[in-house]
Amino acid sequence: MTTFEIEEIPFENNSLIRSCKININGSKIITPTKTVSVTRSSDLELKVASPFIGKNYRPFGEVYTNVTIDDLTKMKNDDEIGREFSTKISNKLLALKSEGAVPYLVMSITDNNKIPYNQMLPDDILEFIFNILWGTHGNDIVVPPLMGLLPNKKDYFKLIRALNNRIESNIDRKNLPIMAPIPSSYNLIDPNLLEEYWNIGCRMFSFNCENKKYGGFGYMIEKLHNELTKLSEKSEEKYILSALNSKFKVGRQDSSRINNLLATGFGFDVYSSNHIQPRGFFGPQLNYHLLNSDNYGFETLSDVCSGNEEYENILNSRTFKNQDLETIETSFSAYKQRNLTQKYNTEESINEVSLYSKHIVDNDLYDYFSEKTKIKNEVMAMNKMYNKISYSRSFVPIDEWF
């Protein structure tokens, strides 16, 4: 029998910011946290994150993979192809687990052009995916497949019914917690759909941010919080909300500032990396941007390599402290420069999120965000969302809460 418990530690005054302890079969996670995200072809985040996983940083581990219907059909009909896929995924999940993360698999179903499938899966393919989710060694949480936007609500109810049938048929063998993915559509943040998920035991929900900033989804996130809070209050149980495919950086040049670290200010307990490729032609990347934790903006790699002491916090990082700055600019290939940038940004993001639970206990994480000069607009958006949610909750009839 699976142990799954959520304990809310502190809730910061006048904001959506909170910290929770999550227990999944003895594995403890403390939120807010950043998920360690890997793919079939890259485990860079895991390599960078491994030394940090411990007392102040206890993350989920996400294995993200894009598959097409053709891919799934081949795996289903050819055991050798199916075993190869399952083995690769299992190795990634177990690698995350061995480092202290709680791993789960996210399967994004696309067409052959990597566009979301946007329709209900055939019954045999859906059953095959469930077999992968429940049967792959190392998968500790079941995340139903991401399929884009289904044509109508009936398809979502059909998916939930199929999910519930699978849960009931596995109850004596492998009872895994479910994380319900919520698409970024206002009309699909439907009280009846959320209640269906809740009734089959879902207490973890993930909102697909689709590589867009949180503020752009403000009205959807607000609705999601309100509906989930009603269910939570009625059953007297807590829930966890995760930001899936969260955008890392917004803005350009001097206006560049962080996005995904701010998840907790918008009421998310967890955020994970974006895996959705931007569409269109963007030309070559002429420079690489490094998070400056002093102001939550970004510095260019070329500026940091100048060695100016104003970038001391970056230069003293694990990633940069043993680097020859001149060599980075003159001898590193574009690939090595990009890799260096990704390593540093992962490291610095983990350093920052590791501080958050302590700030929340001290009731000053919102104040900490407010001191970061590059994210003033985002901090205002956090406050605006909290005020709207507080207002709407205060006018909910009491019989709808209990």
N, C-alpha and C positions, 0 to 999 in steps of 0.2 A: 504493500500500500504506500502510495506517495505521500510524503510529508510536505505540505505547502502552507506556509504561514506568512502573513504580512503584519508587521508591528510598526505603527507610526511613532517615531521617536519625538521630535519636536516639529511644530508647524509654526513658521515664522509669522509674526503679527503683520496684518495688513498687506499680505501678498499671497501668491499661490505656492510659495516656496515651502518645501517640507523635506524631511529626511526619514527614511524607512529602513527597517531591517527585514530582509526576506530570507526565509529558510526553505530551501528545496532539498529534501532528503539529506539534511545535515550540512549542506553547503550554504554558507552565509554570504549575502550580498548587502552592502550598505549603499543606499542612494542618498544624493544624486550620484550617478556614475556614468562613465563612458564605456560602451561595449567595445570589446576587442573584436574587430571585424577582419575576417580573412576570406579569401575566395579559393577556388580550386587551383588558381595559378599563382597566388601571392599570399605569403604569411608575414609580410613586413611588419604589420601592426603587432603581431604576436611577439616577434623578435624584440621589438622596441619595448613593448609593455611588460614582458616577463619579469625584469628586475624590479618593477614597481608593484606587482601584485602582492598584496599582503594586508597589513592592518588597516591602512587608510584607503586602500584601493582594492575593492573586491568586485569584479565586474561580471557581467554576462559575457559569453563568447559567441559570436555570430559567424556561421559559415554561410555565405551568400552565393547563390549560383543561379545563372540564367539558363533555362532549358526551353526548347521548343516542343511542340507536339510531335514533330518528327523525331526529335531526340528521345522523347519518352516512349514512342512507339518502337523505336529500334531497341531500346533497353528492355522493353517488355517482351519483345519477340526474340531477342538474342541474349542468352544468359551470359555470354562472355562480356558483352558490352555492359550489361546491367551490373555484373560483379565488379568490373573495372570502375564504374561510376561510384558504386556503393563503397568500395574500398577506399577510393580517394577521399570521399566525404567523411567516412568514418575516421580515417587517419587525421584529418583536420580537426574533427570534433574531439578526438581523444588527446590530441596535442594541446588544445585549449584547456581541456579538463586537467591534464597533468600539470599545467602551470597554475591552476587554482581558479579558473573561470568556470562558470556554469554554461555549458554549450548548447546551442540549438541551431537547426538548419532552416534557412529561408530559401524557398524555391520560387523564383520569379518566372512565370510562364509567358513566353513571348512568341511572336511569329518569327519567320526566318529573317526579318529585317530588324529584329530586336525591339519591335513595338509591342507593348502589352497586348495580350491575347484578347481581352475585352469581351469574353463570352464564357458561358459555363462549359466545363470540360465534359467530354464523353464519360459515361459511367465507368467504363473499364479503365480509362486513364486516371480518373479520380481515385479509383480503388488502388491502382498501382502506386500513385503518389502516397496514399495513406500507408501502404505497405512499406514504402521507403521511410516515411516519417516515423512510424512506430518500430520498424524493423532494423534501422541503421544503428549499429553499435555506437554508443557515445552520445546519442541525441537525447537530452534531458528534458526538453520542452517541445511540444508540438505546435508549430506555426502553420496554419492552413496556407495553401499556395496563394501567392499573389497573382491575380489574373487581370489586373487593370480594373476597369469599370464594367460590371455586368449589365446587360440590357435592362433588367427590371428587378424589382425587389423579390419577386417569386424565386429567381435564381439564387438569391442570397439565403432565403429560407430553405431551399433545397440543399444548398451547401451545408447549412447548419444541421439539418436533419441527418444528412449523410455522416457528418462529423459525430453527431450524437450516437448514431447507430454503431459507429466504429468504437466510440468510447465504451458503450455498454457491452460490446462483444469482447473487449479487451480488459474488462474491469478486474478479472481475477489473474491476469497475466502481466500486463505492463500498463499501469494506470499513470499516465504522464499528465502534468499540468498543460493547459492550452493557453496560447497567446493569440487572441483574436485580432487579425489585421483589419483596420478601419480605412476604407478608401477616402481620398480627399475629395469628397462630394458632399455638399451640405445636405442634400435630400437623402443620402444614404447614412447619415448620422441619425438614424431613425430609432425612436424609443422602442418600438416593437422588435427591431432587429437586435438592438443592444440587449434587450430583456431576454431574447431567445439565447444569445450567447451566455448571458448571466445564468440562465436557468440550467444550462448544461455544464455549469461549473467554472466558466471563465472568470478569472479575477485579474488577468493580465490582458491589456489591450495595447495595440501598437497603431499609431496613426502614420500613414504613409505620406511623408512630407515632400516626396518627389523632387528632391534637390531644390527646394524653394525655401525662402526665409520664413521663420515662424510668424512674423507679423502679417505676412500676406494671407495666412490662414486664420487670422484672429477670430473671425466670426464663427468659423467651423470648430476651432479648439474650444471656444466659449461654449458652444452648444454641446460638444462632447463632454466637457466637464460637468455641465448642468445635468445631463441625462445620467451619466455614471454616478454622480453624487446622489441622485434620487434613489438609484438601485442600492447604493452603498448604505445610505441611511435606513432604507426599508429593511434590509437584511442584517444590518449592523456588522457588515464585513467591509474591509478595506480593498482597494484595487490599486494596481500599478499601471501607469501609462508610459509607453515608450515612444520616442520619436524615431521612426524608421526612415532611412534615406535622408537624413538631415543635412542641409547645406552647411558647408564648412565656413565659407567666407562670402561676404556681400560687399558691393561697392568696388570702386576702382581707384587706383593710385592713392591720393591723400584721404579719400573717403573710405578706404577699405577697413572693414572691421569684422570681428568674429561673429558667427551666428550660432553654431551648434553648442558651444559652451553655455549658452544662455537658456538652454532647454528648461532648467528648473524654474526660471523666472516666469515661464509660460505654463507651469504646472506639470511638466514632464518629469518623471522620476529617472528616466534612462534615455540616453540618445545613442544612436549608432551612426556609422559613417555612411555617406552617400555612395550608391553603386549605380546610379542612373547616369548614363553618358549624356552630356548636353547635345542637343541637335543643332545642325547647321555647321557652317565653316567659320572657325574662329581664328584661323591663321596660326603661325608658330608662336609659342609662348616665349617672349623675349626676356622675361625675367621671372624669378621665383620669389614668393612672398612668405615671410616668416612672422609668426605671431609674436607680438610684443605684449607680454603680460602686464607691463606697467600701465598701458592705456587701452588694451584690447584691440588695437589696430594692427597693421602689418608693416614690416620693413622689407625692402627688396634685398635679395641676396647680394647684389653688387654693393649696396650701401653698407651692409653688415661687414662685408669683406674689406671695407676700407679700414676697419679696426678702430673706428671712432669709439671713444669710451662711453658715449651715450647708448651704445648697444651692448654694454657690459653684461647685462642679464642674459643676453643671447649667447655671447661669446663664452660665458662661463658654464654653459649647459653641457651635459654629457656628450651631446652630438658634436659640439664645436670646440671644446676645450683643447683637444689634441690635433686640431686641423691646422694645416698651413694655409692661411687665408689667401695668399697669393696663388698657390697651386690650384685652389678651387676655381678661380676665375680663368687661369691661363691653361690649365691642363685637364680639368674635369670635362667629360663629355656632357651633353644635355641630359642624358640618362642619369649620370652620376650626380649632377646638380639637382635634378628632380628627386632622386632617391634621398639625398642629403636633406632637402627641404621637407620631404614627407616624414623622415625620421625625427627631425627636430620638432615639427608641428605636433606629431603624435606624443612625443616626450613632454612638450610644454603643456599640451592639453590635459594629459594625465596629471601632471604636477598641479595644475589649477583645480581640476575637479576633485582631487584628493583633499583639498582644503575646505571644500564646501560644507561637508557635514558638520565640521567644527564651527564654521561661521553660523550655521543654522542653529546649533545648540546655543550659541551666544546671541542669537537673534539679530545678526548684522550682515547676512549675505547680501540683502538688498542694498544696504549701505556700501558694501564692498563693490558691488556692481556700479553704484552711483558715482564712485570715485574714478572709474575708468572713462577717460574723456572722450574716447572714440565711440562709445555706445550710448550716448545720452538719449538718442531717439528710441533705441530699443528699451531702455529702462523706463521711459515714459509709456511705451506700449505695454510693458509688463503691468505697470500701475493702472493703466486704463482698463486692461482686461480684468484685473482683479476687481476694480470698482464696478464694472459692468456685471460680473458674475455675482458679486455680493448683492447688488441691487436686484437682479432677477431672482435670486434665491429668496430674498426677503419678501417677495410678493407671490411665492408659490403657495397655494392653499395647503393648509396643514394636513388634510386627508390624503394629499398626493405624496406626502413624504413618508407616511407610515401605513 
